[in-house]
């Protein structure tokens, strides 16, 4: 009897199956929300100046830049008793939970910066495979719903986590001030609770979700179509030719990086700008080394595969890269400067030991909780909005709402009105967490889903590194170190992102 080789349709999953596979993001966002809302506060408490905060934050995006594609590459090639992605969920959760317990107890500034690096690396180990998890398990028509469900849990987790210091201080009487150089108990206990929630939420997904084997994934019709969007293999001659091109490109990029470094040295500019020169030099070196290896015939290794797959990324991914760049530049400006902007511009103080400053810092936590709450609620409106206007148009509308929200912070005087600004930011946040990924997964092959999701993180991380490199410089040189102007720059960046959405081809 002839065997049926007709490609299978990927089964639709029930609401509760999608719920279980997304539940771990509740814990992951607990960790990220506590980090985003409180790490600048911890840095300032330990003596950091406003203009130095971006360089301290740069550890977080650099860590994601390195960790996510590596974890994605290996998770694409993993299959054991726990599955393909779930082993990474669990390992990351254990490490991140430990880091959350240690971070608020940092005795000096350099220890806190190091703990941010460790904590962010651990969170990224858990988070990266979750994006690929949706692409693996859900058919194309359910992916917008799957990523929207992740947005719901991200928003819900962030609401509670962002408000924890405020709730502990105002509802349970936990001390909200401390001696100079120490984080208040309200912050410490928030991180302890976050560590517990992180681990338990991820454990729920590990135990209550299912994964398809590599053979099952290869049998699905839409996965076979996705293989046509990237170059799957090369002959030895093609590797040699590609290597020659990469060597020339790498040398060109190295030259640009060296010239940039020379200019920065001669002009004696802010130290944050040297991060840009270092990044350009690193890219040039990686391209040149990959090209040389291919010219020598040593192309069957993970390093060359990673570099070549980055070079061969699908067109849709390249188009989305620009949207992501300006979206995340705006978000990073908001995360690292909202505390300073609100306490100085709205509450009128920069004294980190004063009660007024800590009231303002706690209100920032409330604001972050509000925009995340809006994101959690709005997530369920994204699928019908996408069906009504298209995913591209829906994303552009949401980004425009985010621009309005950030720009409005510039004119707010009464801190209560900041909650209205957070509505627009929450709408944008819900879409940023779901719509680009729903568009992207339709253009990716199943056997490289994890890797390309990790590479897609480059376009989240690179704008954060650039923001960390230039925002402090821009504020000190042009805006008298007034953090409120970072909100204005973020709003303009959201507008650019909204316009660039219409260049993206949605293959789904």
Secondary structure, 3 states (H helix, E strand, C coil): CCCCCCCECCCCCCHHHHHHHHCHHHHHHHHHHHHHHHHHHHHHHCCCCHHHHHHHHHHHHHHHHHHHHHHHHHHHCCCECCECCHHHHHHHHHHHHHHHHHHCCCCCHHHHHHHHHHHHHHHHHHHHHHHHHHHHHCCHHHHHHHHHHHHHHHHHHHHHHHHHHHHHHHHCCCCCCCCCCCCCHHHHHHHHHHHHHHHHHHHHHHHHCCCCCHHHHHHEHHHHHHHHHCCCCCCHHHHHHHHHHHHHHHHHHHHHHHHHHHHHHHHCCCHHHHHHHHHHHHHHHHHHHHHHHHHCCCCCCHHHHHHHHHHCCCHHHHHHHHHHHHHHHHHHHHHHHHHHHHHHHHCCCCCCCCHHHHHHHHHHHHHHHHHHHHHHHHHHHHHHHHHHHCHHHHHHHHHHHHHHHHHHHCCCCCHHHHHHHHHHHHHHHHHHCCHHHHHHHCCCCHHHHHHHHHHHCHHHHHHHHHHHHHHHHHHHHHCCCCCHHHHHHHHHHHHHHHHHHHHCCCCC
